[in-house]
Amino acid sequence: MSQEVDLNADLGEGFDDASILPFLSSCNVACAAHAGSPETMRSTLAAAKRLGVSCGAHPGYPDRKNFGRREMPLTLAELSATISEQIDLILQAASDTGVALSHIKPHGALYHGSNRRLDTARCFLETVARRQPAWVIVGQAGSLLLEEARRMGLRVAAEGFADRLYLEDGTLAPRGVAGAVFDSAEKAAAQALSLVADETVEASNGARLSVKVETICLHGDTPGAAALARAIRSRLEEAGIEIRPLARMGR
């Protein structure tokens, strides 16, 4: 059984961060592309700092209409430029609030595109490595993104999802599929415990998939997110699993 795990969520995206933040150990702050602004970055970082929650960058495609959840036809140079711009923005917000950033996690279509496309993964990682090579790369366990990050010598954290349905190939069910996002706190807490304690997760076809994770994601835009967060943290702690931020985990 794993002895420690990080709990993360994507914040600064216009949802009720205050209700979910106390249950987290790390957060990923939107960098004013798919959502957020310099002001929301500063306020989110300051709130996380007060609670001792580790902070990271959460860049995505600059597509507010689709919340960064659709791939954009950007050239690799354009993709690198927007990632760099978003890193600059959150670095300035972190400087303004006295927060040391520990990690970076791509958002939405950029996250999933980096799992499928080697050119996208390399563009993302090379851009980050030029700017902040000490940052931990957060990506889905078993993904192409983490495989490439390890090859480049970057630090990584393998992520699992408490509130999302897994398909038999280990990917997440598209959000348009019925049951793709859990609204049951009990179900999300049970899946989080299985991921951490058993290193397995049940897929949509009933198969048990082997998944080793270091951080668990829960989504702040899920209805009832605070109840899910409370249930997940309680279930893990009751099982004797220590919740530790990425910045303090034994890596």
C-alpha positions as CSV (number, residue, x, y, z in Angstrom):
1,M,0.0,0.0,0.0
2,S,1.2,3.5,-0.8
3,Q,1.9,5.5,2.3
4,E,1.4,8.9,0.9
5,V,-0.4,10.7,-2.0
6,D,-1.1,14.2,-3.2
7,L,-4.6,15.5,-3.7
8,N,-4.8,18.1,-6.5
9,A,-7.5,20.2,-8.3
10,D,-7.5,22.7,-11.1
11,L,-8.3,26.1,-9.6
12,G,-8.7,29.8,-10.7
13,E,-11.2,28.7,-13.4
14,G,-14.2,30.6,-12.1
15,F,-15.7,28.0,-9.8
16,D,-16.1,27.8,-6.0
17,D,-12.4,27.3,-5.1
18,A,-12.9,28.3,-1.4
19,S,-15.1,25.2,-0.7
20,I,-12.6,22.7,-2.2
21,L,-9.2,24.2,-1.3
22,P,-9.1,23.1,2.4
23,F,-9.2,19.5,1.3
24,L,-6.3,19.7,-1.2
25,S,-2.6,19.4,-0.8
26,S,-1.8,20.8,-4.2
27,C,-3.5,23.0,-6.8
28,N,-3.0,23.8,-10.4
29,V,-3.8,27.5,-11.2
30,A,-5.2,28.5,-14.6
31,C,-2.9,30.8,-16.4
32,A,-5.4,33.2,-18.1
33,A,-5.7,31.3,-21.4
34,H,-8.5,28.8,-21.1
35,A,-9.7,30.6,-17.9
36,G,-8.6,33.0,-15.3
37,S,-6.7,36.3,-15.3
38,P,-3.7,37.8,-13.5
39,E,-6.0,38.9,-10.7
40,T,-7.5,35.4,-10.2
41,M,-4.0,33.9,-10.3
42,R,-2.9,36.2,-7.5
43,S,-6.0,35.6,-5.4
44,T,-5.9,31.8,-5.9
45,L,-2.2,31.6,-5.1
46,A,-2.6,33.8,-2.0
47,A,-5.5,31.6,-0.8
48,A,-3.6,28.4,-1.3
49,K,-0.6,29.9,0.5
50,R,-2.7,30.6,3.6
51,L,-3.7,27.0,3.7
52,G,-0.3,25.5,3.0
53,V,-1.4,24.1,-0.3
54,S,1.3,23.6,-2.9
55,C,0.8,25.5,-6.1
56,G,1.6,24.8,-9.8
57,A,0.9,26.2,-13.2
58,H,-2.1,25.0,-15.3
59,P,-1.6,26.2,-18.9
60,G,-4.0,25.3,-21.7
61,Y,-5.1,26.2,-25.2
62,P,-6.1,29.9,-25.4
63,D,-9.7,29.0,-26.1
64,R,-12.2,30.3,-23.5
65,K,-15.2,29.5,-25.6
66,N,-14.5,25.7,-25.2
67,F,-12.7,26.0,-21.8
68,G,-9.6,24.6,-23.4
69,R,-11.2,21.3,-23.9
70,R,-10.8,21.2,-27.7
71,E,-7.5,21.0,-29.5
72,M,-6.6,24.1,-31.5
73,P,-4.8,24.0,-34.9
74,L,-1.7,25.7,-33.6
75,T,1.8,25.2,-35.0
76,L,4.4,23.9,-32.5
77,A,6.0,27.3,-32.5
78,E,2.6,28.9,-31.6
79,L,1.9,26.3,-29.0
80,S,5.3,26.9,-27.4
81,A,4.7,30.6,-27.4
82,T,1.4,30.4,-25.6
83,I,2.8,28.1,-23.0
84,S,5.7,30.4,-22.4
85,E,3.4,33.4,-22.1
86,Q,1.3,31.6,-19.6
87,I,4.3,30.6,-17.6
88,D,5.4,34.2,-17.5
89,L,2.0,35.3,-16.2
90,I,1.9,32.8,-13.4
91,L,5.5,33.4,-12.5
92,Q,4.7,37.1,-12.1
93,A,1.6,36.3,-10.0
94,A,3.7,34.0,-7.8
95,S,6.3,36.7,-7.3
96,D,3.6,39.2,-6.4
97,T,2.2,36.8,-3.7
98,G,5.4,35.3,-2.5
99,V,4.6,31.8,-3.6
100,A,7.1,29.2,-4.8
101,L,5.6,27.1,-7.6
102,S,6.4,23.4,-7.6
103,H,4.8,21.8,-10.6
104,I,3.0,22.2,-13.9
105,K,0.1,20.3,-15.4
106,P,-1.4,20.9,-18.8
107,H,-5.1,21.5,-19.1
108,G,-7.9,19.7,-21.0
109,A,-7.1,19.1,-24.6
110,L,-3.5,20.0,-24.1
111,Y,-3.3,17.3,-21.4
112,H,-4.9,14.6,-23.5
113,G,-3.2,15.7,-26.7
114,S,0.2,15.4,-24.9
115,N,-0.8,11.8,-24.1
116,R,-1.5,10.9,-27.7
117,R,0.9,13.0,-29.8
118,L,4.7,12.8,-29.4
119,D,5.2,16.2,-31.1
120,T,2.7,17.9,-28.7
121,A,4.3,16.2,-25.6
122,R,7.8,17.2,-26.7
123,C,6.8,20.8,-27.4
124,F,5.2,21.1,-24.0
125,L,8.1,19.5,-22.2
126,E,10.8,21.3,-24.0
127,T,9.1,24.7,-23.4
128,V,8.9,23.9,-19.7
129,A,12.4,22.6,-19.5
130,R,13.8,25.8,-21.0
131,R,11.9,27.9,-18.5
132,Q,11.5,25.9,-15.2
133,P,13.4,22.6,-15.4
134,A,13.0,21.9,-11.7
135,W,9.2,21.9,-11.9
136,V,7.4,18.5,-11.5
137,I,5.5,17.4,-14.6
138,V,2.0,16.2,-13.6
139,G,0.4,13.9,-16.2
140,Q,-1.8,10.8,-16.4
141,A,-0.2,7.6,-15.1
142,G,1.2,5.5,-18.0
143,S,1.0,8.4,-20.5
144,L,3.3,9.3,-23.3
145,L,3.8,12.7,-21.7
146,L,5.3,11.1,-18.5
147,E,7.3,8.6,-20.5
148,E,8.9,11.4,-22.6
149,A,9.4,13.6,-19.5
150,R,11.4,10.8,-17.8
151,R,13.5,10.3,-20.9
152,M,14.4,14.0,-20.7
153,G,15.4,13.7,-17.1
154,L,12.5,15.8,-15.8
155,R,10.7,15.1,-12.5
156,V,7.2,13.6,-12.8
157,A,4.1,12.8,-10.8
158,A,1.8,10.2,-12.1
159,E,-1.9,11.2,-11.8
160,G,-5.0,9.3,-11.3
161,F,-8.6,10.5,-11.3
162,A,-11.1,10.0,-8.5
163,D,-14.1,11.4,-10.3
164,R,-13.7,10.1,-13.9
165,L,-14.6,6.9,-15.6
166,Y,-11.7,4.9,-17.0
167,L,-12.0,3.0,-20.3
168,E,-10.5,-0.4,-20.8
169,D,-7.4,1.1,-22.6
170,G,-6.6,3.2,-19.5
171,T,-7.8,6.5,-21.0
172,L,-10.7,8.6,-19.6
173,A,-14.2,8.3,-21.0
174,P,-15.1,11.5,-23.0
175,R,-17.1,13.9,-20.9
176,G,-20.1,13.5,-23.3
177,V,-20.4,9.8,-22.3
178,A,-23.0,9.0,-19.7
179,G,-21.3,8.4,-16.3
180,A,-17.9,9.8,-17.5
181,V,-17.9,12.3,-14.5
182,F,-18.9,10.9,-11.1
183,D,-21.4,12.9,-9.0
184,S,-21.4,10.3,-6.2
185,A,-19.0,11.2,-3.4
186,E,-19.0,7.6,-2.3
187,K,-18.0,6.4,-5.7
188,A,-15.3,8.9,-6.1
189,A,-13.9,8.2,-2.6
190,A,-13.9,4.4,-3.4
191,Q,-12.1,4.9,-6.7
192,A,-9.5,7.2,-5.0
193,L,-8.8,4.6,-2.4
194,S,-8.5,1.8,-4.9
195,L,-6.0,3.8,-7.0
196,V,-3.8,4.5,-4.0
197,A,-4.2,1.4,-1.8
198,D,-4.6,-1.3,-4.5
199,E,-2.9,0.5,-7.4
200,T,-5.9,-0.6,-9.6
201,V,-9.0,1.0,-11.0
202,E,-12.2,-0.5,-12.4
203,A,-12.7,0.2,-16.1
204,S,-16.0,0.8,-17.8
205,N,-16.1,-2.9,-18.9
206,G,-15.5,-4.2,-15.4
207,A,-11.8,-5.0,-15.9
208,R,-9.3,-4.1,-13.2
209,L,-6.5,-1.9,-14.6
210,S,-3.1,-1.6,-12.9
211,V,-2.5,2.1,-12.3
212,K,0.3,3.4,-10.0
213,V,-0.3,7.1,-9.0
214,E,1.4,9.7,-6.8
215,T,-1.3,12.3,-7.1
216,I,-5.1,12.1,-7.3
217,C,-7.1,14.7,-9.2
218,L,-10.6,15.8,-8.4
219,H,-12.4,18.5,-10.5
220,G,-13.6,21.7,-9.0
221,D,-16.2,22.2,-11.8
222,T,-17.9,18.9,-10.9
223,P,-21.3,19.5,-9.2
224,G,-20.9,18.9,-5.5
225,A,-17.1,19.1,-5.7
226,A,-16.7,20.1,-2.1
227,A,-18.6,17.0,-0.9
228,L,-16.5,14.8,-3.2
229,A,-13.3,16.4,-1.9
230,R,-14.3,15.9,1.7
231,A,-15.2,12.3,1.1
232,I,-12.1,11.5,-0.8
233,R,-9.7,13.0,1.8
234,S,-11.6,11.3,4.7
235,R,-11.6,7.9,3.0
236,L,-7.8,8.1,2.3
237,E,-6.9,9.3,5.8
238,E,-9.1,6.7,7.4
239,A,-7.1,4.1,5.5
240,G,-3.9,5.4,7.0
241,I,-2.7,7.2,3.8
242,E,-0.9,10.5,4.4
243,I,-1.9,13.4,2.3
244,R,1.2,15.3,1.3
245,P,1.7,18.1,-1.4
246,L,3.9,17.4,-4.4
247,A,6.5,19.8,-3.1
248,R,7.0,17.7,0.1
249,M,6.6,14.1,-1.1
250,G,9.5,11.7,-0.9
251,R,10.5,11.7,-4.6
